[in-house]
C-alpha cells in the first residue's frame, strides 16, 4: 500500500511565502493610507471642536476672540480655552493632554501624544490686541487656526500662535488642515499661502487679518 504524505513540499512553502510577501506589499500602503485618512478626519474633528470652544469663549467675553498669544502674560490660546474649560483639557506634569489640542498625525510624527500642535492666527488676534468677532469681515475667508509648525520664537512644537512669517505644517499628504472663522475646515498647501506683501483688501490680506484695510 502506498503511504500518503502529509504537509507541504519545499517548493510549496516557497510559493506560499512569496504569495504572502506580495500580498503584504500590496496591502501595507493601502492600510497606511487608510490610517492617515482616519487621522486626517480626526484632525478635522479636533479643529471643529476647538472652533466651538472659541465661539463659546467669545460669547462669554463680549464677542472678543481669545488671543493666539498674549504678550503681557505670555499665555497662548490653549491656556485661555483650557483654563475656562471651553475645551476639555487634562494637565499632567505641566503638559497639555487634551485630545483636541493636537493633530494625531503630528503627535505621531514627533512621538509626543501630549503635544499641542495647532497654531492660531496671531495676525488676526494676538500680541496686545484681541480681535472682535464682529470685526471679521469675511469669516469664510479668514483663517482662525490650522496645523501648526515648529515656531522660531518659542523653540517648541507646542505652537501658541503664528505671525505672518510662519507657515502651517503640511501634516496631511502635503496639505494643512485650516479652520476658518465661520467654522468650516479646508485643506491648503503651505506654499500657496501668501506670507507677506498683501495689498489691503486682497484675499490674502483678509485671510490673515480678517479686515479690509
Residue frames as a rotation matrix with the C-alpha (Angstrom) as fourth column:
UNK 1
0.581 0.814 0.000 0.00
0.814 -0.581 0.000 0.00
0.000 0.000 -1.000 0.00
UNK 2
-0.159 -0.626 0.764 1.23
0.576 -0.687 -0.443 3.48
0.802 0.370 0.470 -0.96
UNK 3
-0.239 0.002 -0.971 1.97
0.931 -0.285 -0.230 5.72
-0.277 -0.958 0.066 2.03
UNK 4
0.592 0.517 0.619 0.16
0.649 -0.761 0.015 9.08
0.479 0.393 -0.785 1.95
UNK 5
-0.544 -0.828 -0.137 2.44
0.789 -0.449 -0.418 12.06
0.285 -0.335 0.898 2.52
UNK 6
0.630 0.724 -0.282 1.27
0.776 -0.575 0.258 14.96
0.025 -0.381 -0.924 4.64
UNK 7
0.224 -0.522 -0.823 2.48
0.375 -0.734 0.567 18.59
-0.900 -0.435 0.031 4.79
UNK 8
0.921 0.071 -0.384 3.96
-0.263 -0.614 -0.744 20.95
-0.289 0.786 -0.547 2.23
UNK 9
0.487 -0.814 0.316 6.90
0.871 0.424 -0.249 20.37
0.069 0.396 0.916 -0.02
UNK 10
-0.293 -0.708 -0.642 9.75
0.673 -0.630 0.388 22.88
-0.679 -0.319 0.661 -0.02
UNK 11
-0.869 -0.010 0.495 8.58
0.432 -0.504 0.748 24.36
0.242 0.864 0.442 -3.32
UNK 12
0.102 0.991 0.090 5.04
0.694 -0.136 0.708 24.76
0.713 -0.009 -0.701 -2.00
UNK 13
0.367 -0.043 -0.929 6.36
0.853 -0.383 0.354 26.54
-0.371 -0.923 -0.103 1.09
UNK 14
-0.691 -0.699 -0.181 8.46
0.537 -0.665 0.520 28.91
-0.484 0.262 0.835 -1.02
UNK 15
-0.626 0.541 0.562 5.48
0.459 -0.327 0.826 29.70
0.630 0.775 -0.043 -3.24
UNK 16
0.381 0.826 -0.415 3.24
0.823 -0.099 0.559 30.30
0.421 -0.554 -0.718 -0.21
UNK 17
0.034 -0.470 -0.882 5.77
0.760 -0.561 0.328 32.62
-0.649 -0.682 0.338 1.44
UNK 18
-0.880 -0.404 0.251 6.15
0.459 -0.582 0.672 34.50
-0.125 0.706 0.697 -1.84
UNK 19
-0.217 0.894 0.392 2.40
0.595 -0.197 0.779 34.99
0.774 0.402 -0.489 -2.19
UNK 20
0.507 0.376 -0.775 2.15
0.861 -0.262 0.436 36.23
-0.039 -0.889 -0.457 1.41
UNK 21
-0.386 -0.756 -0.529 5.01
0.654 -0.629 0.420 38.68
-0.650 -0.184 0.737 0.79
UNK 22
-0.832 0.125 0.541 3.34
0.429 -0.475 0.769 40.04
0.353 0.871 0.341 -2.34
UNK 23
0.202 0.979 -0.023 0.02
0.703 -0.128 0.699 40.44
0.682 -0.157 -0.714 -0.55
UNK 24
0.299 -0.172 -0.939 1.77
0.855 -0.388 0.344 42.26
-0.423 -0.906 0.031 2.30
UNK 25
-0.762 -0.646 -0.049 3.46
0.531 -0.666 0.524 44.63
-0.371 0.373 0.850 -0.16
UNK 26
-0.572 0.633 0.522 0.11
0.395 -0.345 0.851 45.43
0.719 0.693 -0.053 -1.74
UNK 27
0.366 0.843 -0.396 -1.86
0.732 0.003 0.682 45.70
0.575 -0.539 -0.615 1.49
UNK 28
-0.157 -0.499 -0.852 0.61
0.950 -0.312 0.007 47.78
-0.270 -0.809 0.523 3.54
UNK 29
-0.967 -0.199 0.159 0.38
0.238 -0.928 0.287 51.03
0.090 0.316 0.945 1.51
UNK 30
-0.258 0.950 0.176 -3.42
0.120 -0.150 0.981 50.73
0.959 0.275 -0.076 1.42
UNK 31
0.344 0.354 -0.870 -3.53
0.862 0.248 0.441 50.18
0.372 -0.902 -0.220 5.17
UNK 32
-0.539 -0.631 -0.558 -1.21
0.781 -0.623 -0.050 53.13
-0.316 -0.462 0.828 5.80
UNK 33
-0.858 0.287 0.426 -3.32
0.069 -0.758 0.649 55.32
0.509 0.586 0.630 3.53
UNK 34
0.122 0.966 -0.227 -6.43
0.391 0.164 0.906 54.27
0.912 -0.199 -0.358 5.42
UNK 35
0.140 -0.142 -0.980 -4.84
0.990 -0.009 0.142 55.08
-0.029 -0.990 0.139 8.79
UNK 36
-0.861 -0.486 -0.149 -3.70
0.474 -0.874 0.105 58.51
-0.182 0.020 0.983 7.59
UNK 37
-0.520 0.761 0.388 -7.19
0.091 -0.402 0.911 59.19
0.849 0.509 0.140 6.26
UNK 38
0.380 0.649 -0.659 -8.57
0.721 0.238 0.651 58.37
0.579 -0.723 -0.377 9.71
UNK 39
-0.254 -0.558 -0.790 -6.01
0.903 -0.428 0.012 60.67
-0.345 -0.711 0.613 11.37
UNK 40
-0.933 -0.060 0.355 -6.89
0.237 -0.846 0.479 63.47
0.272 0.531 0.803 8.94
UNK 41
-0.042 0.995 0.087 -10.58
0.255 -0.074 0.964 63.07
0.966 0.062 -0.250 9.78
UNK 42
0.337 0.093 -0.937 -9.77
0.932 0.105 0.346 63.15
0.130 -0.990 -0.052 13.50
UNK 43
-0.718 -0.655 -0.234 -7.77
0.665 -0.745 0.047 66.33
-0.205 -0.122 0.971 12.94
UNK 44
-0.649 0.569 0.506 -10.77
0.064 -0.622 0.781 67.97
0.758 0.539 0.367 11.24
UNK 45
0.368 0.809 -0.458 -12.98
0.543 0.213 0.812 66.93
0.755 -0.548 -0.361 14.17
UNK 46
-0.101 -0.509 -0.855 -10.46
0.980 -0.198 0.002 68.42
-0.170 -0.837 0.519 16.62
UNK 47
-0.933 -0.303 0.196 -10.43
0.345 -0.908 0.237 71.75
0.106 0.289 0.952 14.79
UNK 48
-0.247 0.923 0.295 -14.22
0.069 -0.287 0.956 71.91
0.967 0.257 0.007 14.74
UNK 49
0.417 0.335 -0.845 -14.31
0.822 0.256 0.508 71.17
0.386 -0.907 -0.169 18.46
UNK 50
-0.505 -0.681 -0.531 -11.79
0.814 -0.580 -0.030 73.95
-0.288 -0.447 0.847 19.08
UNK 51
-0.778 0.298 0.553 -13.93
0.148 -0.768 0.623 76.29
0.610 0.566 0.554 16.98
UNK 52
0.281 0.938 -0.203 -16.87
0.417 0.070 0.906 75.56
0.864 -0.339 -0.372 19.24
UNK 53
0.213 -0.298 -0.931 -14.76
0.972 -0.030 0.232 76.36
-0.097 -0.954 0.283 22.29
UNK 54
-0.822 -0.569 0.022 -13.50
0.565 -0.809 0.163 79.61
-0.075 0.146 0.986 20.76
UNK 55
-0.448 0.737 0.506 -17.02
0.113 -0.515 0.850 80.73
0.887 0.438 0.148 19.85
UNK 56
0.516 0.613 -0.598 -18.23
0.659 0.161 0.735 79.99
0.547 -0.773 -0.321 23.38
UNK 57
-0.261 -0.709 -0.655 -15.27
0.924 -0.381 0.044 81.94
-0.281 -0.594 0.754 24.77
UNK 58
-0.886 -0.072 0.459 -16.21
0.290 -0.857 0.426 84.87
0.363 0.510 0.780 22.53
UNK 59
0.045 0.991 0.126 -19.83
0.281 -0.133 0.950 84.73
0.959 -0.008 -0.284 23.67
UNK 60
0.555 0.118 -0.823 -18.68
0.818 0.105 0.566 84.89
0.153 -0.988 -0.038 27.30
UNK 61
-0.206 -0.770 -0.604 -16.26
0.752 -0.520 0.405 87.76
-0.626 -0.371 0.686 26.65
UNK 62
0.209 0.417 -0.884 -18.27
-0.049 -0.899 -0.436 90.38
-0.977 0.135 -0.167 24.81
UNK 63
0.969 0.236 0.079 -17.67
0.048 0.138 -0.989 88.95
-0.244 0.962 0.122 21.36
UNK 64
0.405 -0.899 -0.165 -13.88
-0.910 -0.414 0.021 89.01
-0.087 0.141 -0.986 21.75
UNK 65
0.744 -0.240 -0.623 -11.75
-0.077 0.896 -0.437 86.16
0.663 0.373 0.649 20.43
UNK 66
0.805 -0.583 -0.109 -9.05
0.276 0.205 0.939 84.68
-0.525 -0.786 0.326 22.66
UNK 67
0.500 -0.724 -0.476 -5.55
-0.836 -0.546 -0.048 85.88
-0.225 0.422 -0.878 21.86
UNK 68
0.778 -0.354 -0.519 -3.36
-0.033 0.803 -0.596 83.47
0.628 0.480 0.613 19.97
UNK 69
-0.049 -0.788 -0.613 -0.58
0.921 0.202 -0.333 84.73
0.386 -0.581 0.716 22.23
UNK 70
0.901 0.394 0.185 -0.79
0.271 -0.840 0.471 87.50
0.340 -0.374 -0.863 24.82
UNK 71
0.087 -0.956 0.280 2.43
0.154 -0.264 -0.952 89.48
0.984 0.125 0.124 25.23
UNK 72
0.093 -0.030 0.995 1.64
-0.786 -0.616 0.054 90.72
0.612 -0.787 -0.081 28.74
UNK 73
0.524 0.217 0.824 1.07
-0.768 0.538 0.347 87.29
-0.368 -0.814 0.449 30.28
UNK 74
-0.543 -0.721 -0.431 2.95
-0.840 0.467 0.277 85.12
0.002 0.512 -0.859 27.74
UNK 75
-0.385 0.525 0.759 -0.09
-0.078 0.801 -0.594 82.87
-0.920 -0.287 -0.267 27.58
UNK 76
-0.965 -0.023 -0.260 -1.43
-0.261 0.075 0.962 81.26
-0.003 0.997 -0.078 24.45
UNK 77
-0.264 0.933 -0.245 -4.81
-0.823 -0.085 0.561 80.32
0.503 0.350 0.791 23.05
UNK 78
-0.150 0.190 -0.970 -4.62
0.155 0.974 0.167 76.85
0.977 -0.125 -0.175 24.58
UNK 79
-0.918 -0.177 -0.355 -4.36
0.376 -0.102 -0.921 78.40
0.127 -0.979 0.160 28.06
UNK 80
-0.754 0.656 0.027 -7.44
-0.649 -0.739 -0.184 80.58
-0.101 -0.156 0.983 27.55
UNK 81
-0.004 0.775 -0.632 -9.52
-0.672 0.466 0.576 77.67
0.741 0.426 0.519 26.28
UNK 82
-0.252 -0.179 -0.951 -8.24
0.344 0.902 -0.261 75.20
0.905 -0.393 -0.166 28.88
UNK 83
-0.978 -0.179 -0.106 -8.42
0.164 -0.349 -0.923 77.50
0.128 -0.920 0.371 31.92
UNK 84
-0.552 0.833 0.024 -12.02
-0.815 -0.533 -0.227 78.38
-0.177 -0.145 0.974 31.14
UNK 85
-0.609 0.238 0.757 -12.84
0.061 0.965 -0.254 74.74
-0.791 -0.108 -0.602 30.36
UNK 86
0.148 0.629 -0.763 -14.14
-0.805 -0.372 -0.463 75.72
-0.574 0.683 0.451 26.94
UNK 87
0.463 -0.084 -0.882 -12.43
-0.563 0.741 -0.366 72.63
0.685 0.666 0.296 25.54
UNK 88
0.994 0.008 0.111 -11.67
-0.094 0.599 0.795 69.69
-0.060 -0.801 0.596 27.83
UNK 89
0.252 -0.966 -0.063 -8.06
-0.425 -0.052 -0.904 69.51
0.869 0.254 -0.424 28.94
UNK 90
0.963 -0.071 -0.261 -6.16
0.257 0.541 0.801 67.36
0.084 -0.838 0.539 31.42
UNK 91
0.482 -0.838 0.257 -2.92
-0.718 -0.546 -0.431 68.56
0.501 0.024 -0.865 32.93
UNK 92
0.953 -0.304 -0.016 -0.12
0.256 0.775 0.578 66.21
-0.163 -0.554 0.816 33.95
UNK 93
0.115 -0.992 -0.049 3.44
0.844 0.071 0.532 67.28
-0.525 -0.103 0.845 34.61
UNK 94
-0.190 -0.154 -0.970 2.70
-0.070 -0.983 0.170 70.69
-0.979 0.100 0.176 33.14
UNK 95
-0.981 -0.190 -0.029 1.83
-0.051 0.112 0.992 69.22
-0.185 0.975 -0.120 29.74
UNK 96
-0.221 0.935 -0.279 -1.40
-0.882 -0.314 -0.353 69.65
-0.417 0.168 0.893 27.88
UNK 97
-0.894 -0.111 0.435 -3.02
-0.015 0.976 0.219 66.27
-0.449 0.189 -0.873 27.33
UNK 98
0.030 0.976 -0.214 -6.27
-0.395 -0.185 -0.900 67.48
-0.918 0.112 0.380 25.78
UNK 99
-0.135 -0.066 0.989 -7.07
0.623 0.770 0.136 65.22
-0.771 0.634 -0.063 22.85
UNK 100
0.715 0.556 0.424 -8.48
0.672 -0.381 -0.635 68.06
-0.191 0.739 -0.646 20.75
UNK 101
0.741 -0.432 -0.514 -5.37
-0.251 -0.888 0.384 70.23
-0.623 -0.156 -0.767 21.16
UNK 102
-0.306 -0.944 -0.126 -3.15
-0.564 0.073 0.823 68.20
-0.767 0.323 -0.555 18.85
UNK 103
0.394 0.335 -0.856 -3.25
-0.910 0.275 -0.311 66.71
0.131 0.901 0.413 15.36
UNK 104
0.762 -0.075 0.643 -2.87
-0.221 0.904 0.367 62.91
-0.609 -0.422 0.672 15.61
UNK 105
0.843 -0.491 0.218 -0.59
0.423 0.357 -0.833 62.84
0.332 0.795 0.509 12.56
UNK 106
0.310 -0.753 0.581 1.80
-0.375 -0.658 -0.653 65.40
0.874 -0.016 -0.486 14.05
UNK 107
0.488 -0.106 0.867 1.72
-0.858 0.124 0.498 63.85
-0.161 -0.987 -0.031 17.52
UNK 108
0.912 -0.157 0.378 2.71
0.195 0.979 -0.062 60.57
-0.361 0.130 0.924 15.89
UNK 109
0.697 -0.658 0.285 5.49
0.261 -0.138 -0.955 62.26
0.668 0.741 0.075 13.90
UNK 110
0.012 -0.705 0.709 7.13
-0.612 -0.566 -0.553 63.79
0.791 -0.427 -0.438 16.99
UNK 111
-0.212 -0.042 -0.976 6.30
0.434 0.891 -0.133 60.79
0.876 -0.452 -0.171 19.20
UNK 112
-0.999 -0.033 -0.033 4.59
0.045 -0.485 -0.874 63.03
0.013 -0.874 0.486 21.72
UNK 113
-0.416 0.909 -0.022 0.94
0.774 0.366 0.517 62.14
0.478 0.198 -0.856 22.46
UNK 114
0.177 0.472 -0.864 0.60
0.871 -0.483 -0.085 65.30
-0.457 -0.737 -0.497 24.59
UNK 115
-0.795 -0.607 0.007 1.86
0.538 -0.700 0.469 67.85
-0.280 0.377 0.883 22.05
UNK 116
0.360 0.803 -0.475 -0.26
0.298 -0.582 -0.757 70.91
-0.884 0.131 -0.449 21.34
UNK 117
-0.466 -0.670 0.578 0.30
0.679 0.149 0.719 71.11
-0.568 0.727 0.386 17.61
UNK 118
0.335 0.647 0.685 -2.29
0.928 -0.354 -0.119 73.57
0.165 0.675 -0.719 16.31
UNK 119
-0.796 -0.558 -0.236 -1.43
0.579 -0.815 -0.024 77.18
-0.179 -0.156 0.971 15.65
UNK 120
0.361 0.908 -0.213 -3.87
0.793 -0.420 -0.442 80.07
-0.491 -0.009 -0.871 15.97
UNK 121
0.166 -0.229 0.959 -3.74
0.801 -0.537 -0.266 83.06
0.576 0.812 0.095 13.63
UNK 122
-0.045 -0.290 -0.956 -1.86
0.884 -0.457 0.096 85.65
-0.465 -0.841 0.277 15.70
UNK 123
-0.940 -0.216 0.265 -2.13
0.327 -0.791 0.517 88.23
0.098 0.573 0.814 12.94
UNK 124
-0.157 0.969 0.189 -5.90
0.305 -0.134 0.943 88.16
0.939 0.206 -0.274 13.47
UNK 125
0.788 0.465 0.405 -5.92
-0.280 -0.316 0.907 88.16
0.549 -0.827 -0.119 17.28
UNK 126
0.581 -0.628 -0.519 -2.83
0.790 0.587 0.174 88.34
0.195 -0.511 0.837 19.44
UNK 127
-0.380 -0.816 0.435 0.05
0.540 -0.578 -0.612 90.33
0.751 0.002 0.660 20.85
UNK 128
-0.949 0.076 -0.306 -1.65
0.220 -0.539 -0.813 93.17
-0.226 -0.839 0.495 22.69
UNK 129
-0.522 0.792 -0.316 -4.95
-0.834 -0.552 -0.009 93.26
-0.181 0.259 0.949 20.81
UNK 130
-0.693 0.425 0.583 -7.77
0.301 0.905 -0.301 90.72
-0.655 -0.033 -0.755 20.97
UNK 131
-0.953 0.303 -0.020 -9.96
-0.127 -0.338 0.933 90.79
0.276 0.891 0.360 17.88
UNK 132
-0.350 0.925 0.147 -13.70
-0.579 -0.091 -0.810 91.32
-0.736 -0.369 0.567 17.95
UNK 133
-0.527 0.212 0.823 -15.61
0.502 0.859 0.101 88.56
-0.685 0.466 -0.559 16.18
UNK 134
0.553 0.833 -0.027 -17.94
0.515 -0.368 -0.774 91.14
-0.655 0.414 -0.632 14.65
UNK 135
0.388 -0.486 -0.783 -14.94
-0.542 -0.808 0.232 92.86
-0.745 0.334 -0.577 13.06
UNK 136
-0.632 -0.553 0.543 -14.10
0.084 0.647 0.758 89.87
-0.771 0.524 -0.362 10.86
UNK 137
-0.256 0.564 -0.785 -15.50
-0.785 -0.595 -0.172 90.96
-0.564 0.572 0.595 7.51
UNK 138
0.250 0.299 -0.921 -15.29
-0.816 0.578 -0.034 87.59
0.522 0.760 0.388 5.74
UNK 139
0.250 -0.133 0.959 -15.45
-0.813 0.509 0.282 84.73
-0.526 -0.851 0.019 8.27
UNK 140
0.877 0.140 0.460 -15.37
0.076 0.905 -0.419 82.13
-0.475 0.402 0.783 5.48
UNK 141
0.758 -0.621 0.199 -12.15
0.222 -0.042 -0.974 83.62
0.614 0.782 0.106 4.09
UNK 142
0.267 -0.644 0.717 -10.23
-0.794 -0.568 -0.215 84.29
0.546 -0.512 -0.663 7.32
UNK 143
-0.055 -0.393 -0.918 -8.02
0.190 0.899 -0.396 81.66
0.980 -0.196 0.025 8.93
UNK 144
0.719 0.287 0.633 -8.62
-0.570 -0.279 0.773 81.08
0.398 -0.917 -0.037 12.62
UNK 145
0.218 -0.602 0.768 -6.43
-0.694 0.458 0.556 78.05
-0.686 -0.654 -0.318 13.29
UNK 146
0.729 0.002 -0.685 -4.61
-0.566 0.564 -0.601 75.26
0.385 0.826 0.413 11.46
UNK 147
0.790 -0.567 -0.232 -1.96
0.603 0.787 0.128 72.57
0.110 -0.241 0.964 11.69
UNK 148
0.880 -0.458 -0.127 1.00
-0.364 -0.821 0.439 74.33
-0.306 -0.340 -0.889 13.30
UNK 149
0.609 -0.777 -0.157 4.71
0.274 0.392 -0.878 74.18
0.744 0.492 0.452 12.66
UNK 150
0.133 -0.653 -0.745 7.84
0.991 0.086 0.101 74.49
-0.002 -0.752 0.659 14.79
UNK 151
0.914 0.333 0.231 7.77
0.335 -0.942 0.030 78.10
0.228 0.050 -0.972 15.96
UNK 152
0.092 -0.972 0.216 11.04
0.580 -0.124 -0.805 80.01
0.810 0.199 0.552 15.67
UNK 153
-0.031 -0.059 0.998 10.13
-0.527 -0.847 -0.066 82.29
0.849 -0.528 -0.005 18.57
UNK 154
0.610 0.390 0.690 9.09
-0.789 0.220 0.574 79.71
0.072 -0.894 0.441 21.14
UNK 155
-0.446 -0.844 -0.297 11.56
-0.818 0.519 -0.248 76.98
0.363 0.132 -0.922 20.15
UNK 156
-0.674 0.303 0.674 8.92
-0.286 0.734 -0.616 74.37
-0.681 -0.608 -0.408 20.83
UNK 157
-0.907 0.419 0.034 6.41
0.234 0.435 0.870 72.21
0.350 0.797 -0.492 18.98
UNK 158
-0.219 0.855 -0.470 3.70
0.920 0.020 -0.391 73.47
-0.325 -0.518 -0.791 21.30
UNK 159
-0.767 -0.132 0.629 2.70
0.484 -0.762 0.431 76.24
0.422 0.634 0.648 18.92
UNK 160
-0.345 0.658 -0.669 0.68
0.659 -0.338 -0.672 79.01
-0.668 -0.673 -0.317 20.56
UNK 161
0.559 0.547 -0.623 0.50
-0.021 -0.742 -0.670 81.37
-0.829 0.388 -0.403 17.61
UNK 162
0.071 -0.530 0.845 1.59
0.991 0.131 -0.001 82.26
-0.111 0.838 0.534 14.12
UNK 163
-0.018 -0.051 -0.999 2.85
-0.165 -0.985 0.053 85.52
-0.986 0.166 0.009 12.83
UNK 164
0.802 0.423 -0.421 2.68
-0.444 -0.047 -0.895 86.14
-0.399 0.905 0.150 9.10
UNK 165
0.021 -0.883 -0.468 6.22
-0.986 0.059 -0.156 84.76
0.165 0.465 -0.870 8.69
UNK 166
-0.616 -0.206 0.760 5.26
-0.471 0.870 -0.147 81.31
-0.631 -0.449 -0.633 9.98
UNK 167
-0.475 0.437 -0.764 3.87
-0.727 0.294 0.620 78.64
0.496 0.850 0.179 7.68
UNK 168
0.526 0.672 0.522 1.30
-0.819 0.566 0.097 75.99
-0.230 -0.479 0.847 8.53
UNK 169
-0.526 -0.703 0.479 2.55
-0.577 0.709 0.406 72.42
-0.625 -0.062 -0.778 8.67
UNK 170
-0.044 0.463 -0.885 1.76
-0.917 0.333 0.220 70.13
0.397 0.821 0.410 5.73
UNK 171
-0.502 -0.168 0.848 0.69
-0.730 0.609 -0.311 67.29
-0.464 -0.775 -0.429 8.01
UNK 172
0.148 0.697 0.702 -1.65
-0.025 0.712 -0.701 65.53
-0.989 0.086 0.123 5.60
UNK 173
0.264 -0.066 0.962 -0.26
0.843 0.500 -0.197 64.49
-0.468 0.863 0.188 2.24
UNK 174
-0.608 -0.614 0.504 1.43
0.779 -0.584 0.229 67.82
0.153 0.532 0.833 1.56
UNK 175
-0.123 0.655 0.745 -1.52
0.117 -0.736 0.667 69.86
0.986 0.169 0.014 2.83
UNK 176
-0.993 -0.086 -0.075 -2.52
0.090 -0.175 -0.980 71.52
0.071 -0.981 0.182 6.09
UNK 177
-0.079 0.989 -0.124 -6.00
0.920 0.121 0.374 71.43
0.385 -0.085 -0.919 7.59
UNK 178
-0.944 -0.221 0.246 -7.15
0.152 -0.951 -0.270 75.02
0.293 -0.217 0.931 8.04
UNK 179
-0.165 0.886 -0.434 -10.03
0.973 0.075 -0.217 76.12
-0.160 -0.458 -0.874 10.27
UNK 180
-0.618 0.038 0.785 -11.78
0.335 -0.891 0.307 79.31
0.711 0.453 0.538 9.18
UNK 181
-0.955 0.193 0.226 -13.63
-0.297 -0.573 -0.764 81.75
-0.018 -0.796 0.605 11.42
UNK 182
-0.125 0.982 -0.143 -17.01
-0.951 -0.078 0.300 80.55
0.283 0.173 0.943 10.13
UNK 183
0.186 0.158 0.970 -16.19
-0.720 0.694 0.025 77.01
-0.669 -0.703 0.243 11.32
UNK 184
0.984 0.143 -0.107 -15.50
-0.177 0.702 -0.690 75.19
-0.024 0.697 0.716 8.06
UNK 185
0.200 -0.940 0.278 -12.25
-0.242 0.227 0.943 73.28
-0.949 -0.256 -0.182 7.55
UNK 186
0.984 0.028 -0.173 -10.41
-0.176 0.166 -0.970 73.09
0.001 0.986 0.168 4.23
UNK 187
0.434 -0.881 0.188 -7.01
0.654 0.451 0.607 71.85
-0.620 -0.140 0.772 3.08
UNK 188
0.966 -0.226 -0.128 -4.33
-0.255 -0.731 -0.633 74.05
0.049 0.644 -0.763 1.54
UNK 189
0.433 -0.900 -0.055 -0.71
0.814 0.416 -0.405 73.64
0.387 0.131 0.913 0.52
UNK 190
0.420 -0.307 -0.854 1.52
0.608 -0.603 0.516 75.89
-0.673 -0.736 -0.067 2.68
UNK 191
-0.648 -0.739 0.184 3.33
0.613 -0.363 0.701 77.08
-0.451 0.568 0.689 -0.44
UNK 192
-0.349 0.607 0.714 0.03
0.728 -0.304 0.614 78.52
0.590 0.734 -0.335 -1.72
UNK 193
0.639 0.568 -0.519 -0.49
0.770 -0.463 0.439 80.70
0.009 -0.680 -0.733 1.37
UNK 194
0.287 -0.514 0.809 0.85
0.248 -0.776 -0.581 84.24
0.925 0.367 -0.095 1.00
UNK 195
0.254 -0.288 -0.924 3.10
0.960 0.192 0.204 85.25
0.119 -0.938 0.325 3.89
UNK 196
-0.290 -0.380 -0.878 3.91
0.516 -0.835 0.191 88.90
-0.806 -0.398 0.438 3.17
UNK 197
-0.917 -0.165 -0.362 3.26
-0.133 -0.731 0.669 91.93
-0.375 0.662 0.649 0.96
UNK 198
-0.388 0.854 0.346 -0.50
0.910 0.414 -0.002 91.62
-0.145 0.314 -0.938 0.76
UNK 199
-0.800 0.238 0.551 -2.41
0.024 -0.905 0.425 94.53
0.599 0.353 0.718 -0.80
UNK 200
-0.836 0.539 0.104 -5.06
-0.240 -0.188 -0.952 95.84
-0.494 -0.821 0.287 1.60
UNK 201
0.062 0.981 -0.184 -8.43
-0.807 -0.059 -0.587 94.27
-0.587 0.185 0.788 0.88
UNK 202
-0.268 -0.226 -0.937 -6.94
-0.818 0.568 0.097 91.37
0.510 0.792 -0.336 -1.09
UNK 203
0.704 0.547 -0.454 -7.97
-0.273 0.798 0.538 87.78
0.656 -0.254 0.711 -0.31
UNK 204
-0.029 -0.802 -0.596 -4.53
0.568 0.478 -0.670 87.23
0.823 -0.358 0.442 1.28
UNK 205
-0.743 -0.187 0.642 -4.98
-0.288 -0.777 -0.559 90.30
0.604 -0.601 0.524 3.48
UNK 206
0.186 0.915 0.358 -8.43
-0.876 -0.010 0.482 89.13
0.445 -0.403 0.800 4.59
UNK 207
0.485 -0.062 -0.872 -7.10
0.091 0.996 -0.020 85.58
0.870 -0.069 0.489 5.11
UNK 208
-0.394 -0.774 -0.496 -4.62
0.631 0.165 -0.758 86.81
0.668 -0.612 0.423 7.72
UNK 209
-0.977 -0.135 0.166 -6.19
0.004 -0.786 -0.618 89.95
0.213 -0.603 0.768 9.22
UNK 210
-0.397 0.906 -0.145 -9.94
0.894 0.346 -0.285 89.47
-0.208 -0.243 -0.948 8.85
UNK 211
0.100 0.378 -0.920 -10.18
0.206 -0.913 -0.352 93.12
-0.973 -0.154 -0.169 7.80
UNK 212
0.713 0.181 0.678 -10.50
0.696 -0.062 -0.716 95.00
-0.088 0.982 -0.170 4.51
UNK 213
0.495 -0.580 0.647 -8.00
0.033 -0.732 -0.681 97.74
0.868 0.359 -0.343 5.44
